[in-house]
Each structure stands twice: as C-alpha cells, then as structure tokens.
Amino acid sequence: MSDIHQGEFGRFKVIKPVEFGQLIHDWAVGKATPPETIGDLRKVLEGPDPIAMVPDRWKDDDCVRAVQAEPNEFLLRLPPKKMIENTMKVLSSGEEATGRYDVPNFYRVKLRGQTDGQESEPSNDHMTNLDFFLCRVSDYTVSVCR
C-alpha cells in the first residue's frame, strides 16, 4: 500500500499540523509569500525538518494558486471530481466502509482529551465512515480558521 501522499489520489501528509497551520497563517497575513510552484512548496514543506509531504501526483513546475477570500465573499472549494467519486466508492462498501477511519491525531486529542499519548479508537456506533467523510468534506469546504 502506498503512503497517503502517493498515487493518483495522493493527499498532503501533514507531519506537524501546528507548524503547518502557522505557515498558512504567515502566508495569510503577509508575513511570508506563498510559493508559486509545487517545487517551491516542496522545498518549504519537505525541507530538512519536514512539516508535510506534498502529493507526488503534482510535478515540481506545476502552479500553486493561493486564493484568499475577503470578509464579504465566500469561496466554495470543491474537491476534484475523480477524488470524491473514488472516496465515495471506497467508503460505501467492504472493509473501508466499516473499518477504522483514519483522521489526523489532533482530532483524537481534542475530541477525546487525550494528553498522555495514548491513541483513541473511533467507533462506527454513531456514524458510518461514509457519513464522517461527508462531514469532513463539508467542514473543510466552509471552515475559516476554526
């Protein structure tokens, strides 16, 4: 099995979510300039002390488009059609539908109050993996720094 950032549906593999959030903050408030190419983004994120791994589906000379909304506008970010269709298919049946749904550890820490390093075991008792995925899609589509 490939790592999360590899393959056709590769996603960012966030290693240090706090540091990544701080970097995004710095870009948003003008303390730093966002990179313009994937190669430059990789240099920033995957340097000697990696913050995140950029999906390998992008080439180094691919463009990065930083978009920042104004207070009086809403940016509706839609996931790539092939990616959402693939995830819907994967989470609709088989082991992926009922097995463990991996989320970044900070969700477990915040939601379960774990501070001792022990890992929580999310349950399918109240929400299916597909429903949880759809909730996450809606969350990252409309969330603004909260």
C-alpha positions in Angstrom: 0.0 0.0 0.0 1.3 3.4 -0.9 1.7 6.3 1.5 -1.1 8.9 1.7 0.8 11.4 -0.4 1.5 9.0 -3.2 -0.5 7.9 -6.3 -3.3 9.3 -8.4 -5.4 10.3 -5.3 -2.4 11.4 -3.2 -3.2 13.9 -0.4 -1.0 16.0 1.8 0.7 14.0 4.6 0.8 16.5 7.4 3.6 15.7 9.8 3.5 18.8 12.0 0.0 20.2 11.9 0.7 23.1 14.3 3.7 24.2 12.3 1.8 23.8 9.0 -1.0 25.9 10.4 1.5 28.6 11.5 2.9 28.7 8.0 -0.5 29.1 6.5 -1.1 31.9 9.0 2.1 33.6 7.9 1.0 33.4 4.2 -2.5 34.7 5.0 -1.3 37.7 7.0 1.6 38.6 4.6 4.5 37.6 6.9 5.7 35.3 4.1 4.9 34.9 0.4 3.2 31.7 -0.6 5.1 29.6 -3.1 4.1 29.8 -6.8 5.2 26.3 -7.9 4.9 22.8 -6.4 8.7 22.6 -6.4 8.9 25.7 -4.2 6.1 24.3 -2.0 8.0 21.1 -1.6 11.1 23.0 -0.6 9.2 24.8 2.1 7.3 21.8 3.4 9.7 18.9 2.9 12.9 20.6 3.9 15.4 19.3 6.4 12.8 19.2 9.2 9.6 18.3 7.2 6.3 19.8 8.0 4.3 18.0 5.4 4.7 15.8 2.3 3.2 17.2 -0.9 1.3 14.7 -3.1 3.5 13.2 -5.7 0.8 13.5 -8.4 2.0 17.0 -9.0 5.2 17.9 -10.9 7.6 20.5 -9.5 6.8 23.0 -12.2 3.0 22.8 -11.6 1.4 26.0 -10.4 0.3 26.8 -6.8 -2.7 29.1 -6.8 -3.1 30.8 -3.4 -6.6 32.2 -3.0 -7.7 34.3 -0.1 -11.3 35.4 0.5 -12.3 38.8 1.6 -14.7 39.1 4.6 -17.7 39.8 2.3 -17.1 36.8 0.0 -17.3 33.1 0.3 -15.0 30.7 -1.6 -16.7 27.4 -2.4 -13.9 24.9 -2.7 -14.9 21.7 -4.4 -12.8 18.6 -4.3 -11.6 17.1 -7.6 -14.4 15.1 -9.1 -12.4 11.9 -9.5 -11.1 12.1 -5.9 -14.6 12.5 -4.3 -16.1 9.8 -6.5 -13.2 7.4 -5.6 -13.6 8.1 -1.9 -17.4 7.7 -2.0 -16.9 4.3 -3.8 -14.2 3.1 -1.4 -16.2 4.1 1.7 -19.6 2.7 0.5 -18.7 -1.0 0.8 -16.2 -3.5 2.0 -13.7 -3.1 4.8 -13.2 0.6 4.3 -16.9 1.2 5.0 -16.8 -0.4 8.5 -13.1 -0.4 9.4 -11.1 2.3 11.1 -11.4 5.8 9.6 -8.0 7.4 10.0 -8.0 11.1 10.9 -5.2 13.3 11.9 -4.3 12.6 15.5 -5.2 16.1 16.7 -8.8 15.2 16.2 -8.5 12.4 18.7 -6.5 14.5 21.1 -9.0 17.4 21.0 -12.2 15.3 20.9 -11.1 12.7 23.5 -9.0 14.9 25.7 -6.0 12.5 25.4 -2.8 14.1 26.6 -0.9 11.0 27.6 0.0 9.9 24.1 -2.5 7.0 24.1 -4.4 6.6 20.9 -8.2 6.6 20.8 -10.2 4.1 18.9 -13.0 5.9 16.9 -16.2 4.0 16.8 -18.8 3.4 14.0 -21.5 3.1 16.6 -23.0 6.5 15.9 -21.7 7.5 12.4 -20.6 5.5 9.4 -17.2 6.2 7.7 -19.0 7.5 4.7 -21.1 9.9 6.8 -18.0 11.0 8.6 -16.2 11.6 5.3 -19.0 13.7 4.1 -19.0 15.7 7.3 -15.3 16.4 6.8 -15.8 17.5 3.2 -18.4 20.0 4.3 -16.2 21.1 7.2 -13.1 21.9 5.1 -15.3 23.5 2.4 -16.8 26.1 4.7 -14.3 26.4 7.6 -12.4 29.6 8.1 -9.6 29.1 10.7 -11.9 27.5 13.3 
